[in-house]
């Protein structure tokens, strides 16, 4: 993502949230324990996770709620998650 797009997103997040604020992340990834564990390790100990299997069980949707200090902390989480093969960030 280019810097101009990040600046727009950062400004929008700063309009919506007062930091620190709880932020909800959503991901879909193949139902593979190694990938799910890798995603969970990106977040802090206080993060709350909710998992839901797809109808056939091939994919898992994961909702994460975590207290974030600022918009850049959110971007850091998404960047780290993008390294997991097959992940879709919503």
C-alpha positions in Angstrom: 0.0 0.0 0.0 1.4 3.4 -0.9 2.1 6.1 1.6 -0.8 8.3 0.3 -3.3 5.5 0.9 -1.9 4.9 4.4 -2.2 8.6 5.2 -5.8 8.6 4.2 -6.6 5.5 6.3 -4.6 6.9 9.2 -6.6 10.1 9.1 -9.9 8.2 8.9 -9.0 6.0 11.8 -8.0 9.0 13.8 -11.4 10.6 13.1 -13.3 7.5 14.2 -11.3 6.4 17.2 -9.9 8.0 20.4 -6.7 6.3 21.2 -6.2 3.9 22.9 -9.2 2.1 21.5 -10.4 -1.5 21.0 -10.1 -2.4 17.3 -11.7 -5.4 15.6 -9.6 -7.3 13.0 -11.1 -9.9 10.7 -9.3 -12.6 8.8 -10.1 -15.6 6.7 -7.4 -18.3 6.3 -7.1 -22.0 5.5 -8.0 -24.2 8.4 -4.4 -25.1 9.3 -3.3 -25.0 12.9 0.2 -23.7 12.1 -1.3 -20.7 10.2 -3.9 -20.0 12.9 -1.2 -20.1 15.6 1.0 -17.8 13.5 -1.8 -15.3 13.4 -2.5 -15.5 17.1 1.2 -14.9 17.9 1.0 -11.5 16.1 -1.4 -10.2 18.8 -0.8 -9.4 22.4 -1.8 -11.5 25.4 -4.9 -9.4 26.0 -6.3 -10.0 22.5 -9.7 -11.8 22.3 -10.1 -14.3 19.5 -13.3 -15.8 18.0 -13.0 -18.6 15.4 -15.6 -19.9 13.0 -15.2 -22.8 10.5 -16.6 -22.6 7.0 -19.4 -25.0 6.1 -16.9 -27.5 4.6 -14.3 -26.8 7.2 -11.6 -25.8 4.7 -11.4 -22.2 6.0 -11.5 -20.5 9.4 -12.7 -16.9 9.9 -11.0 -15.3 12.9 -12.2 -12.1 14.6 -9.6 -10.4 16.9 -10.4 -7.6 19.3 -7.4 -5.9 20.8 -6.7 -2.5 22.5 -4.6 -0.5 20.1 -2.6 2.6 20.9 -2.8 4.3 17.5 -3.5 3.7 13.8 0.1 2.7 13.1 -0.3 -0.2 15.6 -3.2 -1.4 13.5 -1.1 -1.2 10.3 1.7 -3.1 12.0 -0.7 -6.0 12.8 -2.0 -6.1 9.2 1.6 -6.1 7.8 2.6 -8.9 10.0 -0.5 -11.0 9.1 0.1 -10.5 5.4 3.1 -12.8 5.7 0.9 -15.7 6.5 0.3 -17.8 3.3 -3.4 -17.8 2.1 -4.6 -15.2 4.6 -7.3 -12.7 3.6 -7.6 -9.5 5.7 -11.1 -8.0 5.8 
